Amino acid sequence: MRLVVVLLLVANLGYFAWTRGALALFGAEPARFSETEPQRLQQQVRPEMLQIRKVEPTKP
């Protein structure tokens, strides 16, 4: 059981390092969405109109 826990922990740490680009020195880095899907940027309709608003909590 300990071996399974240790293997899962190592696998999770490896995945975390890979997603953060820490393994780029070894030639292993994830593909970024902006690099692999440039058509998504072209599909945006008026992105300057985007407004971020705070949501006020409702009072019961």
BADREN-46369 format. One record per residue (C-alpha): residue number from 1; residue in one letter; z, y, x. Coordinates in nm, 3 decimals. Example, Ala and Ser with C-alpha at 12.3 -4.5 7.8 and 13.67 -1.06 7.14 Angstrom:
{rec 1, 'a', {0.780, -0.450, 1.230}},
{rec 2, 's', {0.714, -0.106, 1.367}},
This chain:
{rec 1, 'm', {0.000, 0.000, 0.000}},
{rec 2, 'r', {0.080, 0.236, 0.285}},
{rec 3, 'l', {-0.259, 0.170, 0.438}},
{rec 4, 'v', {-0.434, 0.269, 0.116}},
{rec 5, 'v', {-0.233, 0.593, 0.093}},
{rec 6, 'v', {-0.309, 0.679, 0.457}},
{rec 7, 'l', {-0.680, 0.605, 0.412}},
{rec 8, 'l', {-0.697, 0.821, 0.099}},
{rec 9, 'l', {-0.516, 1.103, 0.278}},
{rec 10, 'v', {-0.754, 1.085, 0.575}},
{rec 11, 'a', {-1.054, 1.075, 0.341}},
{rec 12, 'n', {-0.929, 1.381, 0.150}},
{rec 13, 'l', {-0.863, 1.573, 0.470}},
{rec 14, 'g', {-1.209, 1.483, 0.597}},
{rec 15, 'y', {-1.372, 1.595, 0.275}},
{rec 16, 'f', {-1.176, 1.921, 0.281}},
{rec 17, 'a', {-1.281, 1.989, 0.640}},
{rec 18, 'w', {-1.644, 1.906, 0.555}},
{rec 19, 't', {-1.655, 2.140, 0.253}},
{rec 20, 'r', {-1.503, 2.424, 0.457}},
{rec 21, 'g', {-1.763, 2.387, 0.731}},
{rec 22, 'a', {-1.513, 2.274, 0.994}},
{rec 23, 'l', {-1.734, 1.979, 1.090}},
{rec 24, 'a', {-2.037, 2.198, 1.164}},
{rec 25, 'l', {-1.976, 2.147, 1.536}},
{rec 26, 'f', {-2.062, 1.781, 1.485}},
{rec 27, 'g', {-2.372, 1.856, 1.278}},
{rec 28, 'a', {-2.208, 1.771, 0.945}},
{rec 29, 'e', {-2.193, 2.061, 0.705}},
{rec 30, 'p', {-2.260, 2.081, 0.332}},
{rec 31, 'a', {-2.571, 2.248, 0.196}},
{rec 32, 'r', {-2.488, 2.576, 0.027}},
{rec 33, 'f', {-2.615, 2.643, -0.323}},
{rec 34, 's', {-2.775, 2.971, -0.220}},
{rec 35, 'e', {-2.978, 2.791, 0.045}},
{rec 36, 't', {-3.084, 2.497, -0.168}},
{rec 37, 'e', {-3.141, 2.665, -0.506}},
{rec 38, 'p', {-3.297, 3.009, -0.449}},
{rec 39, 'q', {-3.464, 2.993, -0.792}},
{rec 40, 'r', {-3.123, 3.050, -0.954}},
{rec 41, 'l', {-3.108, 3.394, -0.797}},
{rec 42, 'q', {-3.451, 3.470, -0.939}},
{rec 43, 'q', {-3.341, 3.364, -1.290}},
{rec 44, 'q', {-3.064, 3.622, -1.316}},
{rec 45, 'v', {-3.124, 3.879, -1.586}},
{rec 46, 'r', {-2.978, 4.224, -1.509}},
{rec 47, 'p', {-2.685, 4.110, -1.290}},
{rec 48, 'e', {-2.578, 4.474, -1.245}},
{rec 49, 'm', {-2.465, 4.474, -1.610}},
{rec 50, 'l', {-2.190, 4.222, -1.535}},
{rec 51, 'q', {-1.845, 4.365, -1.599}},
{rec 52, 'i', {-1.523, 4.188, -1.511}},
{rec 53, 'r', {-1.240, 4.265, -1.750}},
{rec 54, 'k', {-0.876, 4.171, -1.754}},
{rec 55, 'v', {-0.766, 3.961, -2.046}},
{rec 56, 'e', {-0.462, 4.104, -2.214}},
{rec 57, 'p', {-0.207, 3.839, -2.313}},
{rec 58, 't', {-0.160, 3.808, -2.686}},
{rec 59, 'k', {0.185, 3.869, -2.826}},
{rec 60, 'p', {0.314, 3.610, -3.074}},
